[in-house]
Amino acid sequence: MTTIKKGFVFETTTKEIEVNGHAYKVDFSDDAMNRYMEVGHKMQSIMLEEQKTLESHGENLPIEVLKETQIKQREAVKEVLEAFLGEGTFDGLYDMAGRSVINLLALVDYLNTFMDEQTFQKIEAKKEKYLKNKKTK
């Protein structure tokens, strides 16, 4: 008698991305995804709040307010990037980005798109498999 063994292995919840030749791991566990959403919403709120602050001063924008706004925005971006790519990664990324928060925002956008693609690809694949199996029955 022949015994057939079947098994199942879970996929890893981490994916690797490359930024300027440096490899980083992005975690797609439920806890990590929740953290990404939290820091993303927080960053968005800070960016909107700081934009309103700048606009409220109009043409009479004191340099101190501008500097304070830049610091708050940089800290918000730092929190997002370190949530995705690991604590302590911000300084190296900031240097790679030419010490420009605007350049780093492009990376934040890339990471959000990457997260969406990973999530929706899996959902769509499962849905297609389910629908295909349902049609064959």
N, C-alpha and C positions, 0 to 999 in steps of 0.2 A: 504494500500500500504506500502511495506517495503522499507526503504531506506538503501542502502548499501554504507557504507563509506569506501573509500580506501584512503590510505595516504602514504606518503613517508617521511622517516627520513634520513638525511645525516649521514654517518658514521663520527665518530670523526677523526680528522687528527693527533691525538697523539696516540702513542703506548708506553707501559711501558716496560722497560727492567730492569734487575737486574744485578748489578755488586757487587760481594762480599757481597751479602745480602742487598745491598742498592738499593732502587728503584729510577729510573730516567725516566722521560718522554722525548720521542723523537718526535718532531713535523715533520709531513710529508706534511705540507702545501707547496704550490708552492714557496713562499718566502723563507721558511726554506730550501727546497731542493736546491734552487739556492745558498743560503749561504753555504750549505755543499759542493757543487761543487766548489765554489770559494775558500773556505779555504783549501779544499783538494788539488786543483791544486797549490795553493800558498805553502802549506806544501811540496808537491812533488818537486817543483822548489827549495825551500830552501834546502831540503835534498840532491838533486843532486848537487847543487852549493857547499854545504859544503863538500860533498864527493870529488868533484874535488879539492877543496882547500886542503884537507888532502892529496890527492894523489900527488898534485903538490910539496909538501914538501918532499916526499919520506921518506927516513930514517932519515932525519934531521928535523923532525917535532918538532917545539918549543912547549912547554907545554902551552904557552899563546894562541897559535892558536888552540890547542886541546880544551882548556877551552872555548874559544870564540865560537867554533863550537858547543860544547855541549849546551851552552846557547841559541844559535840561534835555534838549533833543538828542545830544550825543549819549547821555546816560540812558535814555529810552531805547535807542538803537543798540547800545551795548547789552542791555538786559535781554532784548530779543535774540541777538546773535549768540550770546552765551547760553541762552536756553536751548537753541538749536544745535550749536556746535561745541558746546562745552565751556565750563568756567575757565577764564583766563585766555580765551581765544581772541578777545576783542582787540587788544593792543597790536597784535601782529596783523590782524585784518585791517585795522585802522591805518597802519603804516603801508600795507599793500595797496590800500585805496587812496594813497596820496594824502593821508590825513584829512579826508573829506567825508563828512557825514552823508552828503548827497550821493557820493559813489557807493557808500555802504547801504543806502536805501535801495539801490538797484539789487544788491545781494539779498536784502530782506525780501524784496519782491520775488526774486528767483526762488528763495526758500519757501515762500508761501505758495507759489505756483507748483513747486516740486511736491510739497505736502499735499496739495489738492490733487495732483496727478496720481500720486501713489494711492491715495484714499479712493478716488473715483475709479481708477483702473481696476482695483480689486473688487469693488462693488459691482462694476459693470461685468467683469469676468464671471463672478458668481451668479449674477442675474442671468447672463446668457447661458451658462451651463444649466441652471435650473430650468429655464424656459425650453432649452433643447431637450433635456431629459423629460420634461412634462409632455412635449409634443410626440416623443417616441413611444409613450405609454398608451 
